[in-house]
Amino acid sequence: MNSLWNSCLQEIEKKILPENFNTWFSPTFPSSNDQGRLTIAVPNRFYEKCLTENYLSLIQDTLDNLSQEKVEVRFEVIPGGLSPQTPPVQTPAVAPVAPQPAPTQQKEPSPSIFMQARNPAYQTCLNPKYKFDSFVVGPNNQFAQAACQAVSSNPGLNYNPLFLYGAVGLGKTHLLHSVGNEILKAHPDARVRYLSAENFTVDLIESIKRDQMHSFRERYRPLDVLLVDDIQFLGGKERTQEEFFYTFNSLYEYHKQIVISADRYPKDMHDIEERLRSRFESGLIADIIPPDLETKIAILFKKAESHKKQISQDVAAFLAQNIKSNIRELEGLLLRVIAYASFTKRNLDMALAQEVLRDFTVDKNRNFTIPNIMRTAASFFNLKVQDLKSKRRSREISVPRQIAMFICREHTPASLPEIGRQFGGKDHTTVIFSHKKIAKLVKENKEIEKTVDEIVKIIEQG
């Protein structure tokens, strides 16, 4: 058992940075080996969490190769130290980086904002799977992706801060990680940290409880790049907003790169202090909107390829047409179909996709019929359905009619002529004009975007 683990450690040491190996693997040892299950002792829950999230696959693959058989790995916490010969281990201030090859030679740093000696332990919490080359670009996210690449090329110089906003599951987190990974690729010693606003809040609370605010500030203010997800979570948390405000200012004054994401435009975050909102608006703001059908199909092909699977055009189109906006949900359902095909040893065809996703597609979209959309839109604007079908062109009628046509085009498989026919015999060109107009307004006008979202939610809820 000890021999197997020591051999495993020797292999892992060759594949990761020395600082990370000493921090995360030196205090470990095997505590038991029972019928193919190897239990590794660790000092505390923090080690267990970080080893599981960042190194478990590396440990698993290494052990499997060494033993020539499948070895199940689990961790056991032994508080206060691992053995009489091992002193108690202090929890590191920052989490580990994902595994990366140890450098073979020292390189001269290129001219940039990174001018001091660096501590690799600051390269934290980035998912190595999230990179620009795995991000599918479409009309819905092209501007945001280009802005992120520009930031990665010249951090602290182009677009600082960069503020990304959009609904849940559209790729904001992917882009944040891509920025961090790209910067580390060019500047391996850069101090980069990704975290959610919720984790920032938890870290602050724990630091206040333990009277360790100096250590807290030392974890953030020396950074070169700070990537913060879901900043709207700070809403209503006055002390957290105050500390983030001073952290933001400290980094900004020294030209350190800040990238932030949220689910709404800064002006719409009414429970965030004005001084913070003004900081967010001082840089570049880029939005991400739901993808069109072609982009969703491209995402599905890319995701299937990453799992070494192939899907047909009709299966991809079926998934894309039934999942209207959330890319994360789209990917999750694709994985469900792939897993089901693998478990049942069946072909990944349309029949299988329809069978597996019956409860996720039919029920979810059963309310999106043209008559129901018209009734809901008319009720929302205090109108009658007959008003939407009429030829009246006053603004109080034409805008609700255009919004209803837009939703019909986005959420039903009906053809343009069919939509026009049910709206009182309108020409298909009227439907095209309405769709283009509202699609443009959704991107430019927050009130229109909110109105469309609210109507869609009412329809989904029945």
N, C-alpha and C positions, 0 to 999 in steps of 0.2 A: 504493500500500500504506500509506504513512504517512498519507496524507489520509484513507483509510477508517478507520484505527485512531483518528486524532485525532477524527474525527466521532463515532465510537463512544464515545470517552471523554467527549465533550461531552454526549452523551445520557445516559450512565450517571451522570455527575456530578449531573444533575438529579433522579435517582431514589433516591440513597442519601445517607446522612449525610456531611458534608464530612470528618469524621475518618476514616471508613472509606475514602472515595475516596483521600485523601492517603496513607493507609497502604498500601493494596493495589493501587492502579492507577498512582500517580505513577511508581514505579520500573520500569514495563513499557514495552516498545516492540516493534513487529513486526520479526521477523528474516527472515522469508521468506513468500512468497505463491506457491504452486505449484499450479496447476490446481484452484482452488477451496478449497485448504487454506491457512489463515492461521496461521502459527506466531508465538506471542507469547513474547518472552524475559522470564524472571523471575529474581530473584536467587538463589533456592535452592529446595530441595524443599518446605520449609514453605509458601512462597508458592504453589507449584504445587498442593499439596494443598488449601490453603484456598480458592484461587480456583476450583479444580475443584468442591469440595464446596458452596461458598456462592454463587458468581457465574457459573458456566458457562452456565446457562440464560439469565440476563440478558444476558450477552455474546453468546451465540448468537442470541437473538431480535433484539437491537439490530443486529447485523451483517446478518442476513437482511433486516431492514426497509430498511436503508440501501443494500444492494447489489441488492435486488430478486431475489436468488437465494440458494440454499443455500450457506453458507460453513462449511466444517469448521474447527473451532478446536482447536489443540493448543498446549501450553506447552513451552518449551525452557529448561532451567536453564543460566544462565551464572554460575558462582560468582565471588564477589569484586567484583561490580559489573557494570553493564550496558554501560557505555561509558567511554571516558576522561573524559568530562565528568560522569559520574555517580559519586558516592562510593559505597563499599561500603554495603550495606544490612544493618542488624541485624535479626535475627528478632524480631518483636514478642513480648511476654510472653504475650499472650493471643490467641486466635483471633478472627476477625471475626464480626460478627453477620450474619444473613441480610439481604438487601436490604430496606429499608423507606423510605418517602417522607421526604424532608428536612422538618423542621418549618417551618411558615410564620411562626410567631410564638412568642415566648417566653411560657410559661405559668407561673403561680404554682404551686408544688408544693402538693398537698393535704396536710393534716396526716396524718402516718404515721410509720413508722420511718425514712423517707428524709429526713434533715434537713441533709445536707451537699451541697456541690457534687459533681456526678457526672461520671464519665468514661464516655461511651457505649461505649468499647472493652470494658467489663466485661460488656456484654450479649452473652454468648457462647454459641455452640454450640447454640442452640435451633432446632428444626425448625419453620418457620412453618406446616407442614401439620397439625401436631398441636395441635388446639384442642378446647375442650369441645364446641363445636357439631358436631364430626365424630366425637365419641365416642358410641357406642351404649350407652345405659344399660339394664341389665336387673337382675333380682333378684340376679345373681351379683356385680355390681360397684357397686350403687346406693350403698351406704354409703361405699365408697372415693371414688367420684366426688363425693358431697356433701361429704365431708371436704376434698377438694382444692379445691372451689369456695369453701368457707368460708375456707380458708387464703389463697386468691387475693384474697378480699375484704378480709381484715385480716391481712396477713402479719406474722408476729412476735407476733401477739396471740392468734390462735386456733390451738390444737393445734400447739404447737411443742415438740419436733419431731413431724412426721407420718411414720409408718412404714407403708409399703405392702408387703404380702407376698402372694405367689401364685406359681403355676407359670409356666413359660416361655410367652410368647406370649399372655398374657391381657390386656394393655393397661396394664401398670405404666409402661412408658416413655412411652406416649401421655399418660398423666395427668401425669407429671413435666413433660413439655414444655408441656402445657396450662397448668399452674400458672405456669411461667415466662412464657409468652406473655401470659397474662391479667394478670399483675402489670405487665409492661412496657407493656401497653396502657393501664393506669391510671396508671402511673408511668414514663414513657419514660426518665427519667434514672437509674432504679434499677440498681444493680450486681448483675446476675443471672448465675449460671453453672451450666450443666448439664454433668456429665461422669460417666463410669462410674468405679467404684472401681478398675478396672484402669488407666484413664488417670491417676487420682490417683497410683497406685503408680509408673507409668512416669515421671511428672513428678517425683516425689520422688527416684527413683533417679538421673535425669539431673541433678537439682539437687545431689545429694550428690557425684556424680562431678565436677561442675564447681565445687564449693565455692560454690554460689549459694543456700544455704538462706534467706538473707535475702530474696532475690527471690521464692523459692518462697512464703514466708509472706505476702509482699506481694500475691501473686496470689489469696490465699484469705481472709485475715483481714479485709480491708476490705469484703468482699462484704455485700450486703443480703440476698441469697437464694442458698442453696447447695442444688442438686438433685443427689443422688448415686444412680446406678443400680447395682444388683447389688452391694450392700455386702458380701455374703457372700464376695466375691473377696478381701477383706482377711484371711480366715482363715489363720492360721499365719504371717502377715507381721508380726512383732513391731514393727519400726521403723516400718512404715507405719501400724500401728494406734496407736502412740504419737503420731505426728504428727497423725493424724486426730483423736485424742482431744483434743489441745490446740487444734486448729482448731475442732472442735465446741464446746469450752468457750468459746473466744474469741467465737465468733458468738453462742452462746446467752446469754452474760452481757450482751451488748449488744442482746438481743431481736431478733436477726436470724433470719429464717426458715430452717429446715432441713427438707428433705423427702428421705426415704431410701426406697429400694426393695430388696427381697431376695426370694429364692425360698423363704424359710421364716421361721417365727416367731423372734423374737430368742432365746428360751430354747433353741431347737433349734440355734443356731449355736455348737456347743461349742468350736470353734477360734477364736472371737472372745473377747477378754478380757472378764472379768466387768464391769469398770468401763465398758466401751463398751456392753455389752448393757444395763446398767442405765440408761444415757443413752437408748438407743433406746426402752426401756420407759417412760420418764418422761413421754412425750407420748401422743398418740393412735395406736393401732395399728388398721389397717383391712386386711382381707383381701379378695382377689379369687379367686373360685372359677371353675371351668369353666362356661361359659354353658349355659343350657338350649336346647332346639331352637328355640323362638321367637326368642330373642335372637340366635342364630347366623344365622337367616334374615334378621332385621332388619339385621344387620351386612353380610350379603352384598348386600342391596338398596342399602344406603348406599354400600358400596364400588363397586358397579357404577355407581351414580349419579355418583360422583366421577370415573369414567372415561367419563361420558356414554354409558353403555350401559344397556340394559334386559334383565333376565333374568326368565324366567317363574317362577311359584310352584313348579312341579314341579322345575325345575333347581335352584333355591335349596334346596328340601327335600332333594334328592338329595345335594347337596354337604354340607349341614348334618348329615345323618344318617350320612354316611360319615367325616367328620372329627369326632372325638369331643370334643376339648378345646382344642387349640391354635388360637387365632384367627389368629395369624400364618400358620400353615400353611393355614388356611382361605382367607385372602385371597390367598395365593400361588397356590393351585390355581385360584381364580376368575380371576386374571389370566392363568393358563395357558390356560384355556378361552377367554377373551376374545381373547387373542393368536392362538390357533389359528383361531378363527372369522374373524378379520380377515385372516390370511395366506391362508386357503383360500377366502375369500369365501363362507362357508357361514353358514346361520342358526344362532344360538346357541340350540339346542334340546336336548332330552333326549338324543337320539341322539348328538349331537356331544359333550356332556358325558360320557356313558358311554364313548365311544370314547377321548377324550383322557385320562380319569382311570382307565382300566382298571387300570393298574399301581399306582395310588395308593390305590385303594379296595378292590377285591376281595382282593388279596394282603394288605393291611394288616389286614383284618378277618376273614380266613378262619377264624381260630382262635376267634372269639367265637361259639361255639354253646353252647346251654344245657348239653348233656352235658359239654362240655369245661370250661366254667366251674365246673360242679359238681365234676368230678374235681379241678380245680386247687385250688379252695377247700377241699375235703375233705382233700387232701394237705397243704395249707398248715397246717391245724389238726390234723394227725395223726388224721383221722377217716376213716370210710368214706362213700362216696356214699349208701349205704343209711341212714346216720345223718341226712343232710340230708333224706331223703325220709320219715323216720319222724315219728311224732306226738310224740316226746319234746320236752319244753319246758324242760329244764335249760339253764342259761346257756351251758355249754360246747357245746351243740348249737344253741340258738336263735340266738345271735349269729352264728356262721358261716353258718347257713342264711339269716339276714336279709342278711348281706353278699353272699352268692352271688345272692340274689334281686335285690338292688340292682344288682349288676354286670350281671345278665341284662337288667334293665329299661333300664339306661344304654347297653349295648353291643350289644343285639340288637334286631331289629325285631319280636320275638315279642310277641303280645298278652298282656294280664294273665291271662286264663284259660289260655292255653297254658303260660305260666311256672308257674302254680299246678299245672297237670296234671302237668308233668314233675317237680315237687317232691312227688310222692306224692299227687296229687289235692287239693292245697290250694285253698281258695277264692280268687277274685281279690282279695277284700278283704284277705286275708293278705298278698298281694304288695304292695298299696298301702300297708298299714301298715309293712311291712318297708322299702320304698323311702323313705318319709317319715322313718322313724326313723333309718336309716343316713345319709340326706342331712343330717339335723340333726346327727348325731354327727360326721360328716366336718368340719363347720364348727366344732364346739366341742371335739373331742377329737383331739389330734395323733396319738395312737397309732392310733386308728381310721382316720384319714386316711392314715397311713403304711401300715397293713395293706392297705387297699383299693388303694392305688397299687402296692404290691408284687405283689399278686395279678394286677392288670391287666397289669403289665409281664411277669410270667411267662407269661401267656396270649399276649401280643403276640409274645413270643420263641419261642413254640411249645414 
